Amino acid sequence: MKRYFIHNPLFRILAPAIYGVLIYLLILLINNNVAQVNELFISQEVYVCIGLSYISFEFTRLIIIVMNKLLKDRYQSVRIALQFVITAALSVALVLVCLSFYFKLMIGFTISGTQLMTFGSIFTVTAFLYNLLYFSNYYLQKENTLKLNAEKQQREVLEMEMLEFKNDINPDLLYESLENLIGLMYRDVEQAEEYIDCLASAYRYVLSNRQQELVSAATELEAARIMVRLLNEKYHGQLRFEPALENDELDCMLIPGSLPVIIESMVRNTIITRFEPFVIRCYVEDDYITIQSRLNDRLVTHPTSELALTRLQKSYSLYSDLPLIKVKAYQENYVKLPVIRVAEEIALQ
């Protein structure tokens, strides 16, 4: 059960006592008997009013708890009116019954109709105020819950964006490239300069296309060649990228970074030796761009590259009904990217 204000122990103890005193003062004012105010704390009636306030408050609270359990999320459109009527009728009836017993047993005569009407009106207003307090607390908590959920979703989005930015930066590739660059600088300065240009081009492509939803296959192929060049330094030139796309197939659209991510994942999860080249082929088959390589998996998969591939798989599900396919068969590793067709609307003149 949610901790509403009416369930607070301090409120349950103090509020009826204060409210009972106010009821007693109100009754004195109604009866034009303000002179009895001086006898407030020695008068028996004030304790009766406090006791009736406790009965009204606790019984109304009990009815609200029962209604919350029985109705839950049903009848929300009439919940306010229904709860007010039930709590007012039952709590006022109980208070009047208790008051009648008090008059009959303690005072010795029956309570008059005017007095019943006065107390009934006061405790009807009491039920209304109690329900008003409850519903104000209820909708305040509901609004706060919505705000907290919105903030939680915003935090999750920011965390996801930070994760995506971290993956876009690709620290493994950056550190590896810098280490390769240090070795190149001692061996061949011109190759080192060319390697720096490739590294800058790779990260320029990532950062410049962060806001782009789709890019052409031709642009992706160029980014893939740069990725192969960066990785080839570690593998002594054993990596080969062989695209076989026709001119009309170069205009098909892909999500930015698709080919570099797949190529890096294939390279980092495959055992590559110095005695046999590792060939990555790229071609169009049906409605897919297929990336194919020899199957020779490492014993332990590279976690970062696999995570990037999983993110890519989720991204393609937003743009195409065709799934991104990963298949290992006949000693070959296949990753198939669905070709995204962008429909151009021609305005009718």
LINNORQUI-V32283 format. One record per run of one state. SS is the DSSP state (helix for helix, strand for strand, loop for the rest). FROM is the first residue (numbers start at 0). TO is the last residue. Records with the same first field share a line. If there is no record, write none. Layout:
SS=FROM-TO, FROM-TO
//
This chain:
loop=0-3, 7-7, 30-32, 42-42, 71-74, 107-111, 169-169, 187-187, 208-213, 232-237, 244-245, 249-251, 254-256, 268-268, 270-276, 285-286, 294-295, 297-301, 319-323, 329-330, 338-338, 340-348
helix=4-6, 8-29, 33-41, 43-70, 75-106, 112-168, 170-186, 188-207, 216-231, 246-248, 257-267, 302-318
strand=214-215, 238-243, 252-253, 269-269, 277-284, 287-293, 296-296, 324-328, 331-337, 339-339
//
